[in-house]
Amino acid sequence: MKKSVLLFILILFLGSANAQWSAVPNLTTFDDRTLHFGFTLGINTLDFGFKHYASVYGNPLYSPDSIHNFRNEIDSVGGVIRADIASLTPGFTVGIVSNLRLTENLDLRFIPGLSFGNRKIVYNIPIHDADKGDQPYYNSRATFLDFPLMIKYKAKRIVNHRPYTIAGLALRYDISKSATDNLLQLNKAVFSVEAGMGWDLYLQFFRLSTELKYSFGIGNNLSSKPPSFPQYPQYHLIFKRLTSNVITLSFHFE
């Protein structure tokens, strides 16, 4: 997979280099269209913003009976259980581009799509998964339906190049299986503020845009209901709040 991604990026770079040296403008009326469409492919990395309780015992939902099997283990860290992302794992995004021209420099963009990703979470105590046994980390997998609505501000076009910035709001809805045996119970709907920058490259037959975007989760992604037996709730109860953050490198073909 890594070799395919590198090859894809190399092809885009060679196309960009070829267009850069061309003094003949391509697609000269492209930006005059009121409405146009395209598709997008991207690479994403999913992340969490963690906010912990000072101690798991401070969570109002904490019950000694629910974790009695691991009381000695939890007491060994004084109830101070912490989690972090072990490593950022590449995921994949695909979507459809709908672009509405507002002014010479402003566009309204709606890019519904589908994103696949995973977060590897490590804890400072051993992870006991009732379904999979002891694990070095917990995989929090997600399949999102993406609904971003963005404003695109475009700088002045220079021959076949045009840099831009982008910002807006997005709704992501997780359609992956969410069962009571998950160590973390998450809300399916995630709202985000998004911002990024990109570069439009006008080729002979289409416009290629390379875009880097950061998505800041707003609202608590953590469900108020911890997992139920036979799963162990201590891995959920340590959090006051989880925010879902995403970094996406996209290639738009329009």
N, C-alpha and C positions, 0 to 999 in steps of 0.2 A: 504493500500500500504506500509506504514512504517513497519508494522508487517511482511509483506512478504520479504521486503528488509533485515530486521534484521535476519529473519530465514535463508535467503540465505547466509548471511555473516557468521552466526553461523555454517552452514554446511561446508562452505569453511574453517573456522578456525579449525573445528574438523578434516577435511581431512588433513590439514596442520600439525596439531599436531601429527596425526598418522604417516605421512610420516617422520616427523622430528625425531621420535624415532626409525625409521627403519634404520638399518645399511646396508641393501641390496639395492644397486642402482637399480632404475627402468629406463626403456627406455634408455639403455646405448648407443645405436647407434642413438638416436633421433637427436642429433645435427650434425650428419654426413650427413644428407639429404641435397641435393642441393636445393630442393624446397619442401615446405609443406604448407598446408592450415588449416584453422580452422574458428572459429567464435568468436565474442566478444559481451558481454553485458556490459552496463555501466550506471552509474548515473552521470548526468552532472548538473552544475549550470552555467547559462549565466549571464554575467555582461557587463556593458558599462564603458569605460573610457571617461569621459566628459571633454570637453574644452569649456567654455562659453565665449560669448562676455561680455565685461565689463558692457555693457548695451544693451538691445535689440534695442535701438535707434541707436547703432553703427553698426548694420548689414546693409550692402549696399542694401539688399533686403527688408529692412523694409519700410513699407508704412503706414502712419497714417490712410489712408482710410481703410486698411485691418483689423485694430483692433479697429476701432472707438467705437464699442459697449462695449469695455472693457478698454477704455482709462483711466478712473478714477481708475480702479482696478490696472492697470499697473503703473500708476503714483504714486500710494500709496506706491510702493516699489522702486520708482525712476527709473523704467525701469530695475532694477537689478533683473532679474528672474533667479532662480537657480533650478537645478534638481538633484536628486540622486536616487539610487536604494533603495527602501523601505526595501526589504528583498530578500535574495537569495532563489530562488524557485527550488526545485529538478526537473530535467528532465530525459529523458531516451535516451539511445543510443544503437543501434544494428548495427553490421557490419560483414564483411567477412575478415579474415586474410589471406594475401598472404606473405610468407616469403622466401626470397632468401638468401642462405648462401654465404657470400663473403669471409670470412676468418674464422679461428677458433673462433675469438672473435667478428666479425662484421657480422651483417645481414642487408639486405635491406628489409624494410617492407612497403607494400601498404595495407591500411585497409579502403576500401570504406565502407560507412555506411549511416545511417539515424539517425538524432538527432532531438528530440522534446524538446522545452524549452520555458521559459517565463521570462520576466523581468518586475518587478513591479516598475514603475517610479513615484516618488512623486515630486511635485513642491512647491515653496514657495508662490504660488498663487492658488486659486481654479481652478480645472480642469473642463472645460466645453466641453463635447464631443457632437458634433452636432448630432451624431447617438444615443448615449446612455444616454445623459443628464449629470448632474453633477456626478463626480466620485471622490472617495478618492485617487485613483492612476490610472495610465494608464498602461494597460497590453500590452506589446510589445511581441507578440508571434512569434515564429519562428519554421519552419520545415526545417532543413538543410540536403542537400545532402553533405556528407563529402568525401573529397578526400585527405587524408594525405599520404605523402611519407616520411618515417622515416629511420634513421640509428640507429641501436640498437648495443650498445657496451656491451658485456657480460663479467663479471668477471669469475674467475676460478670456475668451478663447485665443490661443496662440497657435496658429496653423492647425495642427491636428491634436492639440493638447488643451485640456481645461481642468484645472484643479477645482475641488469643491469641498464644502463641509456639509454635514448632515446632522439633524437632531429631530427627536420626536418621542412618541410614546408607543409602547407595545404591550399586547396581551399574549401570554404564552399559556397554553393549556396542555397539561401532561396526560397523554392517552395511554401511557404504559400501565401495566398491571400494578395496582396498589392494594396489597392484601394485609391482613392483620399480622402476618409473620415478618413484616419489614421491621428492621431495627429503628428506622425513622419513619414516622408518619408525616407526610407532606401534603399541603394543600395543592390541589390540581391546578388552580388558576394562579398565575404569577403576572403581576404588573411591573413594568420596567420603564425607566427613562433611558433613552439611547442617544449616543452622540458619537461622531466619528468624522473621518475625512477620507477623501478618495481622489482618484485621478481618471478623468475621461480621456480615452484614446480613440480617435476617429480613424477607423480602418476603411478599406475600400468598400466593403459591403455591410459593415455593422459597426456599432460603437461598443468598445470593450471598456468597462469601468472596474478598476481595482480599488477596493474599499476596506478600510479597517475600522471596526465599530466596537464600542464598549457599551454593554447593557447593564445598568445599575438597577437591581431589584428594589422595589418599594413595597412596603407591607411585609408582614411576617409570613414566610413560606412554611413555617412549622405548624402542623396541626395541633389544636388544643387537646386532642385525644391521643394519649400514648398508646403504644401497641399493647395488645391483650395477650394473655396466656395462650400458648406456651412460650411466646417470645419474652425477652427480658427488657424491662422498660428503662433501665439505668442509662442506656445509650441515647435515649430520647429526653429523659428528664433533666439532663444537665444543661439544656439550652433554654435561654429566655427567648431567643429570636434567631431566625435564620433568614438571610436574604440571598436570593439567587442571582448570581452575576454571570455574564457571558461575554467572551471576546470572540469576535467573528471576523475572519478574513474572507471577503466575498469577491467573486468575479461575475459581474453583470454583463450579459450579452443582450444588446438592444438594437 
